[in-house]
């Protein structure tokens, strides 16, 4: 199991997402989307699920004009699993 944050998830699913900044150079990470797609490929080969905490899902849905499309992709994929985020998870 691997947990994706909003940066990873938006790079993977949202075409208009800007790449994150490299903390050392403050420049956009090169080939960010391709790197994340490669990570997903490796995870699938290893039969690993990608966990999406509900706050991350909320953040992603808030920036898109096509929330239903994202939900369909996430809900129809056996590789994604949305996890609730409660007090225990926050601690």
For each residue, the residues with C-beta under 8 A, 3 or more apart:
1: 48 49 51
2: 43 48 49 50 51
3: 50 51 52 53 83
4: 8 9 12 50 51 52 56
5: 8 9 56
6: 9 10 56 59 60
7: 10 11 20
8: 4 5 11 12 36
9: 4 5 6 12 13 52 56 60
10: 6 7 13 14 17 59 60 63
11: 7 8 14 17 19 20 32 33 36
12: 4 8 9 33 36 37 40
13: 9 10 60 70 73 74
14: 10 11 17 60 63 64 70
15:
16:
17: 10 11 14 33
18: 28
19: 11 28 29 30 32 33
20: 7 11 28 29 32
21: 26 27 28 29
22: 25 26 27 28 29
23: 26
24:
25: 22
26: 21 22 23
27: 21 22
28: 18 19 20 21 22 32
29: 19 20 21 22 32 35
30: 19
31: 34 35
32: 11 19 20 28 29 35 36
33: 11 12 17 19 36 37
34: 31 37 38
35: 29 31 32 38 39
36: 8 11 12 32 33 39 40
37: 12 33 34 40 41
38: 34 35 41 42
39: 35 36 42 43
40: 12 36 37 43 44 50 79
41: 37 38 44 45
42: 38 39 45 46
43: 2 39 40 46 48 49 50 79
44: 40 41 47 48 79
45: 41 42
46: 42 43
47: 44
48: 1 2 43 44
49: 1 2 43 79 80 81
50: 2 3 4 40 43 79 80 81
51: 1 2 3 4 81 82 83
52: 3 4 9 56 57 74 80 81 82 83
53: 3 56 57 82 83 85 89
54: 57 58 82 83 84 85
55: 58 59 85
56: 4 5 6 9 52 53 59 60
57: 52 53 54 60 61 74 82
58: 54 55 61 62
59: 6 10 55 56 62 63
60: 6 9 10 13 14 56 57 63 64 70
61: 57 58 64 67 70 71
62: 58 59
63: 10 14 59 60
64: 14 60 61 67 69 70
65:
66: 69 70
67: 61 64 70 71
68: 71 72
69: 64 66 72 73
70: 13 14 60 61 64 66 67 73 74
71: 61 67 68 74 75
72: 68 69 75 76
73: 13 69 70 76 77 80
74: 13 52 57 70 71 77 80 82
75: 71 72 80
76: 72 73
77: 73 74 80
78:
79: 40 43 44 49 50
80: 49 50 52 73 74 75 77
81: 49 50 51 52
82: 51 52 53 54 57 74
83: 3 51 52 53 54 89
84: 54 89
85: 53 54 55 89 90
86: 89 90
87: 90 91
88: 91
89: 53 83 84 85 86
90: 85 86 87
91: 87 88
